[in-house]
């Protein structure tokens, strides 16, 4: 990648952006004709978009969790960004909503209506009838690929991978493939694009949207737009081109082939093998598992944590360890049929635990119907206020689910 001359890479990318703009104009003319627009409005489509402007692409399903309207929350601020003299920005939207997804269709209506505003009609375009042809032009011609899913609902995000391979720089919340890619690049101190936020999650979705939309605007104004329009003496955006090369060189392993391969090796093959084991001998193991689950449901009310003790109880220092012991009454449930875990995390201002981890506790004897479980070496690696509790879950070698609905017992207090 480094051997490719900067001039050649940039000219190729510029030609693709020009093709995207020409395609969008032709598509927009057809859309306007279908709506019965006047000839003047149709002819004005030839002046929409700028083949030299910073171009942001957003093309995907209009599912609500993908938050297509996150960029549109502050219309006045968006207008200033798009229409800045000498540094224009333009956005191309494309996508479809499921026929029964009324919320998704409302998002599309919002984008289309906003694109008709006088101050935005040349800078904001929605391309209808999203298909592979539209996608191809967008991933090849966009400078920035915008992705704004609500964590942790994005499974992958393959459009960003395709855009990356075509030289676009990703601008995304830390979810799906971008979360893993960002961690990979950060550990290597390599530039690959921009992250919206730092992976924070808030209980209030409206507040989450507000925080991340502000971060989005800030990055556009303070970093992305200035970087794109920074030119060297020869007229090339050499820093931007270096970003393109770094992104492609670092992120090429992130692709759908790898995704399918890992899904297959990590999940599908194991799931198939487990299925074959369960249905063998006239589903003997499946029947046994079903009977076990029924027995757990019948007796789980007997499970309770009677006491939890920690040593030392106070005076812990960073780098030290502590021990936790729990006494659990199981009733008719056997000790080998449960998993007992220490649940440990940092305590926030709202007294809720964050970044919590589950540490397995091991059986340590017991008597009089009470089983003892211990976590003998719990590391204290960082300073701050931490909290912990203990929980009991049903465990069976043939049950792949970590949790069975309604079957969990927590320590009190």
C-alpha positions in Angstrom: 0.0 0.0 0.0 2.8 2.4 0.8 4.3 1.9 -2.6 1.3 3.4 -4.3 2.0 7.0 -5.3 -0.1 9.5 -3.3 -1.0 11.3 -6.6 -2.3 8.1 -8.1 -4.4 7.1 -5.1 -5.9 10.5 -4.8 -6.8 11.0 -8.4 -8.4 7.5 -8.5 -10.5 8.4 -5.4 -11.4 11.8 -6.9 -12.7 10.1 -10.1 -14.8 7.8 -8.0 -16.3 10.7 -6.1 -17.1 12.4 -9.4 -18.8 9.2 -10.6 -20.8 9.1 -7.4 -21.9 12.7 -7.8 -22.9 12.1 -11.5 -24.8 9.0 -10.5 -26.6 10.8 -7.6 -27.7 13.6 -9.9 -29.1 11.2 -12.5 -30.9 9.2 -9.8 -32.3 12.4 -8.2 -33.7 13.5 -11.6 -35.6 10.2 -11.9 -36.9 10.6 -8.3 -38.1 14.1 -9.0 -39.8 13.0 -12.2 -41.6 10.2 -10.4 -42.9 12.7 -7.9 -44.2 15.0 -10.6 -41.8 17.8 -9.9 -41.6 20.8 -12.2 -39.0 20.9 -15.0 -37.1 23.6 -13.1 -36.8 21.4 -10.1 -35.7 18.5 -12.2 -33.1 20.6 -14.0 -31.8 21.9 -10.6 -30.8 18.3 -9.8 -27.8 18.9 -12.1 -26.4 21.5 -9.6 -26.9 19.3 -6.5 -23.6 18.1 -4.8 -20.1 19.2 -5.5 -17.6 16.7 -7.0 -14.8 18.3 -5.0 -16.5 18.5 -1.6 -15.9 16.3 1.4 -18.5 13.6 0.9 -20.1 11.6 3.8 -21.9 8.3 2.9 -24.6 6.7 5.0 -26.2 3.6 3.4 -27.8 0.7 5.2 -31.1 -0.5 6.6 -33.1 2.2 8.3 -33.6 0.3 11.5 -34.0 2.6 14.5 -31.0 1.3 16.4 -28.8 2.4 13.5 -29.8 6.0 14.3 -29.8 7.5 10.8 -30.9 10.9 12.2 -28.1 11.3 14.8 -26.3 13.6 12.4 -29.6 15.7 12.0 -30.4 16.5 15.6 -29.0 20.1 15.4 -30.1 21.3 12.0 -28.6 24.8 12.4 -25.2 23.5 13.3 -25.4 21.0 10.5 -26.2 23.8 8.0 -23.1 25.7 9.2 -20.9 22.6 8.7 -22.3 21.8 5.3 -22.2 25.3 3.9 -18.9 26.6 5.3 -17.2 28.8 2.7 -14.3 27.2 1.0 -14.8 23.9 3.0 -18.2 22.5 1.9 -19.4 19.1 3.2 -22.2 17.0 1.6 -24.1 13.9 2.8 -25.6 11.1 0.8 -28.2 8.9 2.4 -29.6 5.7 1.0 -31.4 2.7 2.5 -34.7 1.0 3.1 -36.9 0.3 6.1 -38.8 -3.0 6.6 -42.4 -2.6 5.3 -43.7 -3.0 8.9 -41.0 -0.8 10.5 -43.0 2.4 10.8 -40.3 4.0 13.0 -37.7 3.3 10.3 -40.0 4.7 7.6 -40.4 7.8 9.7 -36.6 8.3 9.8 -36.5 8.2 6.0 -39.3 10.8 5.9 -37.3 13.0 8.2 -34.2 12.8 5.9 -36.2 13.4 2.8 -38.0 16.4 4.3 -34.8 17.9 5.5 -33.1 17.5 2.1 -35.8 19.8 0.7 -34.7 22.7 2.9 -33.3 25.6 0.9 -30.0 25.7 2.8 -29.5 21.9 2.5 -30.9 20.8 -0.8 -27.5 21.0 -2.6 -25.7 19.4 0.3 -28.0 16.6 1.5 -29.4 14.0 -0.8 -31.5 10.8 -0.2 -31.2 8.2 -2.9 -34.3 6.0 -3.2 -34.6 2.4 -4.2 -31.4 1.3 -2.4 -29.8 -1.6 -4.1 -26.3 -3.1 -4.9 -25.7 -0.5 -7.6 -26.4 2.4 -5.2 -24.2 0.8 -2.6 -21.3 0.3 -5.1 -21.3 4.0 -6.0 -21.5 5.1 -2.4 -18.7 2.9 -1.0 -16.4 3.7 -3.9 -17.0 7.5 -3.9 -17.4 8.5 -0.2 -14.6 10.1 1.7 -16.2 9.4 5.1 -18.4 6.4 6.0 -20.7 7.3 8.8 -22.0 4.6 11.1 -24.0 5.5 14.2 -25.5 2.3 15.8 -26.7 2.3 19.4 -24.3 0.1 21.4 -24.3 -2.9 21.7 -26.9 -3.6 19.0 -24.7 -3.7 15.9 -23.6 -7.3 15.0 -21.0 -6.4 12.4 -21.5 -3.5 10.0 -20.1 -4.9 6.8 -20.8 -1.7 4.7 -18.0 0.0 6.7 -15.6 -2.8 5.7 -16.4 -2.3 2.0 -16.0 1.5 2.2 -12.7 1.0 4.0 -11.4 -1.2 1.2 -12.3 1.6 -1.3 -10.4 4.3 0.6 -13.2 5.8 2.7 -12.4 6.6 6.3 -14.8 5.2 8.9 -16.5 7.5 11.4 -18.5 5.4 13.8 -19.6 4.7 17.3 -17.7 1.8 18.9 -19.9 -1.1 18.0 -19.9 -4.0 15.7 -16.6 -4.6 13.8 -15.5 -1.0 14.5 -15.2 -1.7 18.2 -12.7 -4.5 17.5 -10.9 -2.6 14.8 -10.5 0.4 17.0 -9.0 -1.7 19.8 -6.6 -3.3 17.3 -5.5 0.0 15.9 -5.2 1.7 19.3 -2.9 -1.0 20.6 -0.6 -0.5 17.6 -1.0 3.3 17.8 -2.2 3.4 14.2 -4.7 5.8 12.6 -7.8 4.2 11.0 -10.6 6.8 11.3 -12.6 8.4 14.0 -14.7 7.0 16.9 -17.8 8.7 18.1 -17.5 8.6 21.9 -15.5 6.1 23.9 -18.0 3.3 24.2 -20.1 4.9 26.9 -23.6 3.6 27.5 -26.3 5.6 29.3 -29.7 4.4 30.6 -31.4 7.3 29.0 -31.5 6.9 25.1 -32.3 10.5 24.6 -29.2 11.6 26.6 -27.1 9.0 24.8 -28.2 10.5 21.4 -27.5 14.0 22.6 -24.0 13.2 23.9 -23.0 11.3 20.8 -24.4 13.8 18.3 -22.4 16.6 20.0 -19.3 14.4 19.8 -20.1 13.8 16.1 -20.4 17.5 15.3 -17.3 18.4 17.3 -15.2 15.9 15.4 -16.5 17.1 12.0 -15.8 20.8 12.9 -12.5 20.4 14.7 -10.8 17.5 13.0 -12.4 15.8 9.9 -13.2 18.9 7.8 -9.9 20.7 8.5 -8.0 17.5 7.8 -9.7 16.9 4.4 -9.1 20.5 3.2 -5.5 20.7 4.4 -3.4 20.9 1.2 0.3 20.7 0.6 2.2 22.8 -1.9 1.4 20.4 -4.7 -2.4 20.6 -4.0 -2.7 17.2 -2.5 -4.2 16.4 0.9 -1.2 14.4 1.9 -2.2 13.8 5.5 -5.6 12.6 4.4 -4.0 10.3 1.9 -1.7 8.9 4.6 -4.9 8.2 6.7 -6.4 6.3 3.7 -3.3 4.2 3.3 -3.1 3.5 7.0 -6.8 2.5 7.2 -6.6 0.1 4.3 -3.2 -1.4 5.4 -4.4 -2.0 9.0 -8.1 -3.0 8.4 -8.0 -5.2 5.4 -8.3 -8.4 7.6 -11.8 -7.1 8.6 -14.0 -8.5 5.8 -17.1 -10.7 5.4 -15.0 -13.7 4.5 -13.3 -13.6 7.8 -16.6 -12.9 9.6 -18.3 -16.0 8.1 -15.2 -18.1 8.7 -15.1 -17.1 12.4 -18.8 -17.5 12.9 -18.5 -21.0 11.4 -15.5 -22.1 13.4 -16.5 -20.5 16.6 -20.2 -21.1 16.7 -21.8 -23.0 13.8 -19.6 -26.1 13.9 -19.8 -26.3 17.7 -23.6 -25.8 17.6 -23.9 -28.6 15.0 -21.8 -31.0 17.0 -23.8 -30.2 20.1 -27.0 -30.8 18.2 -25.8 -34.2 17.0 -24.9 -35.2 20.6 -28.3 -34.2 21.9 -30.3 -36.0 19.3 -28.2 -39.2 19.3 -29.8 -42.4 20.8 -33.4 -41.1 20.2 -32.5 -37.7 21.8 -31.5 -39.3 25.1 -29.3 -36.3 26.2 -31.9 -33.8 25.1 -34.5 -35.6 27.1 -32.2 -35.7 30.1 -31.5 -32.0 29.8 -35.2 -31.1 29.5 -35.8 -33.2 32.7 -33.0 -31.4 34.5 -34.3 -27.9 33.6 -37.8 -28.9 34.8 -36.2 -30.1 38.1 -34.3 -26.8 38.4 -37.5 -24.8 38.0 -39.2 -27.0 40.6 -36.5 -26.6 43.2 -34.9 -23.2 42.5 -36.9 -21.4 45.2 -34.9 -23.5 47.7 -31.6 -21.9 46.6 -30.4 -19.0 48.7 -27.2 -17.4 49.7 -27.0 -17.2 53.5 -23.8 -15.3 54.1 -20.9 -13.7 52.2 -17.6 -13.0 53.9 -14.5 -11.2 52.6 -10.9 -11.1 54.0 -9.4 -8.7 54.4 -12.6 -6.7 54.8 -10.8 -3.3 54.6 -7.5 -1.8 54.0 -6.9 -3.2 50.5 -4.1 -1.7 48.4 -3.5 -1.8 44.7 -1.7 -5.0 43.8 -3.1 -6.9 46.7 -5.6 -9.8 46.7 -8.6 -10.7 48.8 -10.6 -13.8 49.4 -14.4 -14.1 49.3 -16.4 -17.0 50.8 -20.1 -17.7 50.3 -22.3 -20.1 52.2 -25.2 -21.3 50.0 -28.2 -23.4 50.9 -29.1 -25.4 47.8 -32.0 -27.6 49.1 -32.7 -30.4 46.6 -30.1 -28.9 44.1 -26.7 -30.6 44.1 -23.5 -28.5 44.4 -22.3 -29.8 41.0 -25.5 -28.4 39.4 -24.8 -24.8 40.1 -22.2 -22.2 39.2 -21.4 -19.7 42.0 -19.8 -16.5 40.9 -18.4 -13.4 42.5 -19.7 -10.3 40.6 -17.2 -7.5 41.0 -17.1 -4.0 39.5 -16.4 -0.3 40.0 -19.2 1.6 41.8 -20.3 4.8 40.1 -21.9 8.0 41.5 -25.3 6.4 41.1 -24.2 3.4 43.3 -24.5 1.1 40.2 -21.6 -1.2 39.2 -19.9 -0.7 35.9 -17.4 -2.8 34.0 -18.3 -5.7 36.2 -16.7 -9.1 35.8 -17.9 -12.5 37.0 -15.2 -14.6 38.8 -16.0 -18.3 39.3 -16.0 -19.5 42.9 -15.0 -23.0 43.7 -16.6 -25.6 46.1 -15.0 -25.7 49.5 -17.0 -28.2 51.5 -19.9 -27.5 53.7 -22.2 -29.1 56.3 -25.7 -29.1 57.7 -27.2 -28.6 54.2 -25.0 -25.5 53.5 -22.4 -25.6 50.8 -19.4 -23.3 50.9 -17.9 -21.7 47.8 -14.7 -19.6 47.7 -12.8 -17.2 45.4 -9.5 -17.5 47.1 -7.4 -14.9 45.1 -9.4 -11.9 43.9 -6.9 -9.3 42.5 -7.1 -5.7 43.3 -5.5 -4.0 40.3 -6.8 -0.5 40.3 -7.7 2.1 42.9 -11.2 3.5 43.4 -14.5 2.5 44.9 -15.5 -1.1 44.1 -18.4 -3.3 45.0 -19.2 -7.0 44.8 -21.9 -9.4 45.3 -22.4 -13.2 44.8 -24.8 -15.0 42.5 -25.8 -18.6 41.9 -26.8 -19.9 38.5 -27.8 -23.4 37.3 -25.1 -25.4 35.6 -25.3 -28.4 33.2 -22.6 -29.6 30.8 -25.2 -29.9 28.0 -26.8 -26.5 28.6 -25.1 -23.9 26.4 -26.9 -20.9 27.8 -25.2 -18.9 30.5 -28.6 -17.9 32.0 -31.9 -19.6 32.3 -34.8 -17.1 32.6 -35.9 -16.8 36.3 -33.2 -19.1 37.6 -30.7 -16.9 39.4 -30.1 -16.2 43.1 -28.2 -13.1 44.4 -26.8 -12.4 47.8 -28.8 -9.9 49.8 -27.4 -6.5 50.7 
